[in-house]
Amino acid sequence: MAKKSGQFAILDRWENMIYIDGKNHDIISQTGKKNIILSFNRDNVKLSDYSVVNKLPDINEVYKTDILYNPIHQGIMQQTNADILADL
């Protein structure tokens, strides 16, 4: 979660963005969970809660059904996610 204006620029870029279904987006945003671990299973995506307290269950999204992104960019997206979480 961005706490300073410079952090927003790091978070708000394509390497850190995916389109997920509304139901799971609501679950993540309404619970205040902002730090999510991104992982891939072929083109499908698993979103895991980064927090250690009151963890949400993993969210598994099916490509083109629940989630949209360009699979060609999986490597850079996963690395960007890991880099951002490492800087928390």
Chimera marker file (.cmm) of the C-alpha trace (Angstrom):
<marker_set name="trace">
<marker id="1" x="0.000" y="0.000" z="0.000" r="1" g="1" b="0" radius="0.5"/>
<marker id="2" x="1.386" y="3.391" z="-0.954" r="1" g="1" b="0" radius="0.5"/>
<marker id="3" x="2.084" y="5.556" z="2.083" r="1" g="1" b="0" radius="0.5"/>
<marker id="4" x="4.068" y="8.297" z="0.331" r="1" g="1" b="0" radius="0.5"/>
<marker id="5" x="3.452" y="9.944" z="-3.041" r="1" g="1" b="0" radius="0.5"/>
<marker id="6" x="6.595" y="8.422" z="-4.589" r="1" g="1" b="0" radius="0.5"/>
<marker id="7" x="5.426" y="4.937" z="-3.673" r="1" g="1" b="0" radius="0.5"/>
<marker id="8" x="2.253" y="5.338" z="-5.739" r="1" g="1" b="0" radius="0.5"/>
<marker id="9" x="4.347" y="5.652" z="-8.919" r="1" g="1" b="0" radius="0.5"/>
<marker id="10" x="6.022" y="2.338" z="-8.104" r="1" g="1" b="0" radius="0.5"/>
<marker id="11" x="2.704" y="0.555" z="-7.504" r="1" g="1" b="0" radius="0.5"/>
<marker id="12" x="0.594" y="2.118" z="-10.261" r="1" g="1" b="0" radius="0.5"/>
<marker id="13" x="2.251" y="0.658" z="-13.358" r="1" g="1" b="0" radius="0.5"/>
<marker id="14" x="1.418" y="-2.179" z="-15.726" r="1" g="1" b="0" radius="0.5"/>
<marker id="15" x="4.035" y="-4.504" z="-14.222" r="1" g="1" b="0" radius="0.5"/>
<marker id="16" x="2.014" y="-4.466" z="-11.000" r="1" g="1" b="0" radius="0.5"/>
<marker id="17" x="-1.519" y="-4.504" z="-12.414" r="1" g="1" b="0" radius="0.5"/>
<marker id="18" x="-3.922" y="-7.262" z="-13.400" r="1" g="1" b="0" radius="0.5"/>
<marker id="19" x="-7.668" y="-7.229" z="-13.925" r="1" g="1" b="0" radius="0.5"/>
<marker id="20" x="-9.442" y="-9.631" z="-11.577" r="1" g="1" b="0" radius="0.5"/>
<marker id="21" x="-13.108" y="-10.520" z="-11.250" r="1" g="1" b="0" radius="0.5"/>
<marker id="22" x="-15.294" y="-8.193" z="-9.205" r="1" g="1" b="0" radius="0.5"/>
<marker id="23" x="-16.101" y="-10.674" z="-6.438" r="1" g="1" b="0" radius="0.5"/>
<marker id="24" x="-12.485" y="-11.351" z="-5.531" r="1" g="1" b="0" radius="0.5"/>
<marker id="25" x="-11.523" y="-7.709" z="-6.020" r="1" g="1" b="0" radius="0.5"/>
<marker id="26" x="-14.182" y="-6.830" z="-3.439" r="1" g="1" b="0" radius="0.5"/>
<marker id="27" x="-12.903" y="-9.481" z="-1.017" r="1" g="1" b="0" radius="0.5"/>
<marker id="28" x="-9.379" y="-8.085" z="-1.196" r="1" g="1" b="0" radius="0.5"/>
<marker id="29" x="-10.277" y="-4.397" z="-1.087" r="1" g="1" b="0" radius="0.5"/>
<marker id="30" x="-13.082" y="-4.552" z="1.507" r="1" g="1" b="0" radius="0.5"/>
<marker id="31" x="-10.880" y="-6.438" z="3.959" r="1" g="1" b="0" radius="0.5"/>
<marker id="32" x="-8.168" y="-3.795" z="3.580" r="1" g="1" b="0" radius="0.5"/>
<marker id="33" x="-5.676" y="-6.279" z="2.162" r="1" g="1" b="0" radius="0.5"/>
<marker id="34" x="-3.314" y="-4.356" z="-0.082" r="1" g="1" b="0" radius="0.5"/>
<marker id="35" x="-0.166" y="-6.476" z="-0.161" r="1" g="1" b="0" radius="0.5"/>
<marker id="36" x="-0.771" y="-9.556" z="-2.265" r="1" g="1" b="0" radius="0.5"/>
<marker id="37" x="1.693" y="-12.192" z="-3.435" r="1" g="1" b="0" radius="0.5"/>
<marker id="38" x="1.298" y="-12.963" z="-7.131" r="1" g="1" b="0" radius="0.5"/>
<marker id="39" x="2.130" y="-16.411" z="-8.495" r="1" g="1" b="0" radius="0.5"/>
<marker id="40" x="1.312" y="-18.259" z="-11.687" r="1" g="1" b="0" radius="0.5"/>
<marker id="41" x="0.167" y="-21.773" z="-12.578" r="1" g="1" b="0" radius="0.5"/>
<marker id="42" x="0.487" y="-21.808" z="-16.350" r="1" g="1" b="0" radius="0.5"/>
<marker id="43" x="-1.673" y="-18.801" z="-17.317" r="1" g="1" b="0" radius="0.5"/>
<marker id="44" x="-3.845" y="-18.964" z="-14.197" r="1" g="1" b="0" radius="0.5"/>
<marker id="45" x="-3.005" y="-16.782" z="-11.214" r="1" g="1" b="0" radius="0.5"/>
<marker id="46" x="-2.866" y="-17.350" z="-7.478" r="1" g="1" b="0" radius="0.5"/>
<marker id="47" x="-3.189" y="-14.333" z="-5.191" r="1" g="1" b="0" radius="0.5"/>
<marker id="48" x="-1.998" y="-14.913" z="-1.633" r="1" g="1" b="0" radius="0.5"/>
<marker id="49" x="-2.261" y="-12.642" z="1.371" r="1" g="1" b="0" radius="0.5"/>
<marker id="50" x="1.163" y="-11.280" z="2.379" r="1" g="1" b="0" radius="0.5"/>
<marker id="51" x="0.140" y="-10.564" z="5.969" r="1" g="1" b="0" radius="0.5"/>
<marker id="52" x="0.770" y="-13.040" z="8.764" r="1" g="1" b="0" radius="0.5"/>
<marker id="53" x="-2.242" y="-12.049" z="10.871" r="1" g="1" b="0" radius="0.5"/>
<marker id="54" x="-5.840" y="-12.660" z="9.753" r="1" g="1" b="0" radius="0.5"/>
<marker id="55" x="-4.737" y="-14.105" z="6.435" r="1" g="1" b="0" radius="0.5"/>
<marker id="56" x="-7.223" y="-14.412" z="3.613" r="1" g="1" b="0" radius="0.5"/>
<marker id="57" x="-7.404" y="-17.782" z="1.886" r="1" g="1" b="0" radius="0.5"/>
<marker id="58" x="-5.571" y="-17.958" z="-1.434" r="1" g="1" b="0" radius="0.5"/>
<marker id="59" x="-7.552" y="-16.723" z="-4.412" r="1" g="1" b="0" radius="0.5"/>
<marker id="60" x="-7.156" y="-18.787" z="-7.576" r="1" g="1" b="0" radius="0.5"/>
<marker id="61" x="-8.095" y="-16.974" z="-10.772" r="1" g="1" b="0" radius="0.5"/>
<marker id="62" x="-8.627" y="-18.673" z="-14.129" r="1" g="1" b="0" radius="0.5"/>
<marker id="63" x="-7.089" y="-16.841" z="-17.077" r="1" g="1" b="0" radius="0.5"/>
<marker id="64" x="-9.661" y="-15.186" z="-19.374" r="1" g="1" b="0" radius="0.5"/>
<marker id="65" x="-12.499" y="-16.242" z="-17.048" r="1" g="1" b="0" radius="0.5"/>
<marker id="66" x="-11.633" y="-14.467" z="-13.786" r="1" g="1" b="0" radius="0.5"/>
<marker id="67" x="-8.510" y="-12.543" z="-14.702" r="1" g="1" b="0" radius="0.5"/>
<marker id="68" x="-7.030" y="-10.615" z="-17.624" r="1" g="1" b="0" radius="0.5"/>
<marker id="69" x="-3.365" y="-9.872" z="-18.259" r="1" g="1" b="0" radius="0.5"/>
<marker id="70" x="-0.756" y="-10.642" z="-20.915" r="1" g="1" b="0" radius="0.5"/>
<marker id="71" x="0.886" y="-14.005" z="-20.048" r="1" g="1" b="0" radius="0.5"/>
<marker id="72" x="4.009" y="-13.003" z="-21.982" r="1" g="1" b="0" radius="0.5"/>
<marker id="73" x="4.790" y="-10.670" z="-19.079" r="1" g="1" b="0" radius="0.5"/>
<marker id="74" x="4.484" y="-13.209" z="-16.238" r="1" g="1" b="0" radius="0.5"/>
<marker id="75" x="8.188" y="-13.071" z="-15.384" r="1" g="1" b="0" radius="0.5"/>
<marker id="76" x="8.417" y="-9.299" z="-15.065" r="1" g="1" b="0" radius="0.5"/>
<marker id="77" x="5.099" y="-9.109" z="-13.222" r="1" g="1" b="0" radius="0.5"/>
<marker id="78" x="6.153" y="-11.715" z="-10.676" r="1" g="1" b="0" radius="0.5"/>
<marker id="79" x="9.575" y="-10.070" z="-10.204" r="1" g="1" b="0" radius="0.5"/>
<marker id="80" x="7.997" y="-6.634" z="-9.779" r="1" g="1" b="0" radius="0.5"/>
<marker id="81" x="5.588" y="-8.036" z="-7.193" r="1" g="1" b="0" radius="0.5"/>
<marker id="82" x="8.440" y="-9.688" z="-5.293" r="1" g="1" b="0" radius="0.5"/>
<marker id="83" x="10.544" y="-6.514" z="-5.403" r="1" g="1" b="0" radius="0.5"/>
<marker id="84" x="7.700" y="-4.356" z="-4.101" r="1" g="1" b="0" radius="0.5"/>
<marker id="85" x="6.913" y="-6.774" z="-1.265" r="1" g="1" b="0" radius="0.5"/>
<marker id="86" x="10.607" y="-7.006" z="-0.346" r="1" g="1" b="0" radius="0.5"/>
<marker id="87" x="10.696" y="-3.219" z="0.119" r="1" g="1" b="0" radius="0.5"/>
<marker id="88" x="7.807" y="-3.182" z="2.633" r="1" g="1" b="0" radius="0.5"/>
<link id1="1" id2="2" r="1" g="1" b="0" radius="0.2"/>
<link id1="2" id2="3" r="1" g="1" b="0" radius="0.2"/>
<link id1="3" id2="4" r="1" g="1" b="0" radius="0.2"/>
<link id1="4" id2="5" r="1" g="1" b="0" radius="0.2"/>
<link id1="5" id2="6" r="1" g="1" b="0" radius="0.2"/>
<link id1="6" id2="7" r="1" g="1" b="0" radius="0.2"/>
<link id1="7" id2="8" r="1" g="1" b="0" radius="0.2"/>
<link id1="8" id2="9" r="1" g="1" b="0" radius="0.2"/>
<link id1="9" id2="10" r="1" g="1" b="0" radius="0.2"/>
<link id1="10" id2="11" r="1" g="1" b="0" radius="0.2"/>
<link id1="11" id2="12" r="1" g="1" b="0" radius="0.2"/>
<link id1="12" id2="13" r="1" g="1" b="0" radius="0.2"/>
<link id1="13" id2="14" r="1" g="1" b="0" radius="0.2"/>
<link id1="14" id2="15" r="1" g="1" b="0" radius="0.2"/>
<link id1="15" id2="16" r="1" g="1" b="0" radius="0.2"/>
<link id1="16" id2="17" r="1" g="1" b="0" radius="0.2"/>
<link id1="17" id2="18" r="1" g="1" b="0" radius="0.2"/>
<link id1="18" id2="19" r="1" g="1" b="0" radius="0.2"/>
<link id1="19" id2="20" r="1" g="1" b="0" radius="0.2"/>
<link id1="20" id2="21" r="1" g="1" b="0" radius="0.2"/>
<link id1="21" id2="22" r="1" g="1" b="0" radius="0.2"/>
<link id1="22" id2="23" r="1" g="1" b="0" radius="0.2"/>
<link id1="23" id2="24" r="1" g="1" b="0" radius="0.2"/>
<link id1="24" id2="25" r="1" g="1" b="0" radius="0.2"/>
<link id1="25" id2="26" r="1" g="1" b="0" radius="0.2"/>
<link id1="26" id2="27" r="1" g="1" b="0" radius="0.2"/>
<link id1="27" id2="28" r="1" g="1" b="0" radius="0.2"/>
<link id1="28" id2="29" r="1" g="1" b="0" radius="0.2"/>
<link id1="29" id2="30" r="1" g="1" b="0" radius="0.2"/>
<link id1="30" id2="31" r="1" g="1" b="0" radius="0.2"/>
<link id1="31" id2="32" r="1" g="1" b="0" radius="0.2"/>
<link id1="32" id2="33" r="1" g="1" b="0" radius="0.2"/>
<link id1="33" id2="34" r="1" g="1" b="0" radius="0.2"/>
<link id1="34" id2="35" r="1" g="1" b="0" radius="0.2"/>
<link id1="35" id2="36" r="1" g="1" b="0" radius="0.2"/>
<link id1="36" id2="37" r="1" g="1" b="0" radius="0.2"/>
<link id1="37" id2="38" r="1" g="1" b="0" radius="0.2"/>
<link id1="38" id2="39" r="1" g="1" b="0" radius="0.2"/>
<link id1="39" id2="40" r="1" g="1" b="0" radius="0.2"/>
<link id1="40" id2="41" r="1" g="1" b="0" radius="0.2"/>
<link id1="41" id2="42" r="1" g="1" b="0" radius="0.2"/>
<link id1="42" id2="43" r="1" g="1" b="0" radius="0.2"/>
<link id1="43" id2="44" r="1" g="1" b="0" radius="0.2"/>
<link id1="44" id2="45" r="1" g="1" b="0" radius="0.2"/>
<link id1="45" id2="46" r="1" g="1" b="0" radius="0.2"/>
<link id1="46" id2="47" r="1" g="1" b="0" radius="0.2"/>
<link id1="47" id2="48" r="1" g="1" b="0" radius="0.2"/>
<link id1="48" id2="49" r="1" g="1" b="0" radius="0.2"/>
<link id1="49" id2="50" r="1" g="1" b="0" radius="0.2"/>
<link id1="50" id2="51" r="1" g="1" b="0" radius="0.2"/>
<link id1="51" id2="52" r="1" g="1" b="0" radius="0.2"/>
<link id1="52" id2="53" r="1" g="1" b="0" radius="0.2"/>
<link id1="53" id2="54" r="1" g="1" b="0" radius="0.2"/>
<link id1="54" id2="55" r="1" g="1" b="0" radius="0.2"/>
<link id1="55" id2="56" r="1" g="1" b="0" radius="0.2"/>
<link id1="56" id2="57" r="1" g="1" b="0" radius="0.2"/>
<link id1="57" id2="58" r="1" g="1" b="0" radius="0.2"/>
<link id1="58" id2="59" r="1" g="1" b="0" radius="0.2"/>
<link id1="59" id2="60" r="1" g="1" b="0" radius="0.2"/>
<link id1="60" id2="61" r="1" g="1" b="0" radius="0.2"/>
<link id1="61" id2="62" r="1" g="1" b="0" radius="0.2"/>
<link id1="62" id2="63" r="1" g="1" b="0" radius="0.2"/>
<link id1="63" id2="64" r="1" g="1" b="0" radius="0.2"/>
<link id1="64" id2="65" r="1" g="1" b="0" radius="0.2"/>
<link id1="65" id2="66" r="1" g="1" b="0" radius="0.2"/>
<link id1="66" id2="67" r="1" g="1" b="0" radius="0.2"/>
<link id1="67" id2="68" r="1" g="1" b="0" radius="0.2"/>
<link id1="68" id2="69" r="1" g="1" b="0" radius="0.2"/>
<link id1="69" id2="70" r="1" g="1" b="0" radius="0.2"/>
<link id1="70" id2="71" r="1" g="1" b="0" radius="0.2"/>
<link id1="71" id2="72" r="1" g="1" b="0" radius="0.2"/>
<link id1="72" id2="73" r="1" g="1" b="0" radius="0.2"/>
<link id1="73" id2="74" r="1" g="1" b="0" radius="0.2"/>
<link id1="74" id2="75" r="1" g="1" b="0" radius="0.2"/>
<link id1="75" id2="76" r="1" g="1" b="0" radius="0.2"/>
<link id1="76" id2="77" r="1" g="1" b="0" radius="0.2"/>
<link id1="77" id2="78" r="1" g="1" b="0" radius="0.2"/>
<link id1="78" id2="79" r="1" g="1" b="0" radius="0.2"/>
<link id1="79" id2="80" r="1" g="1" b="0" radius="0.2"/>
<link id1="80" id2="81" r="1" g="1" b="0" radius="0.2"/>
<link id1="81" id2="82" r="1" g="1" b="0" radius="0.2"/>
<link id1="82" id2="83" r="1" g="1" b="0" radius="0.2"/>
<link id1="83" id2="84" r="1" g="1" b="0" radius="0.2"/>
<link id1="84" id2="85" r="1" g="1" b="0" radius="0.2"/>
<link id1="85" id2="86" r="1" g="1" b="0" radius="0.2"/>
<link id1="86" id2="87" r="1" g="1" b="0" radius="0.2"/>
<link id1="87" id2="88" r="1" g="1" b="0" radius="0.2"/>
</marker_set>
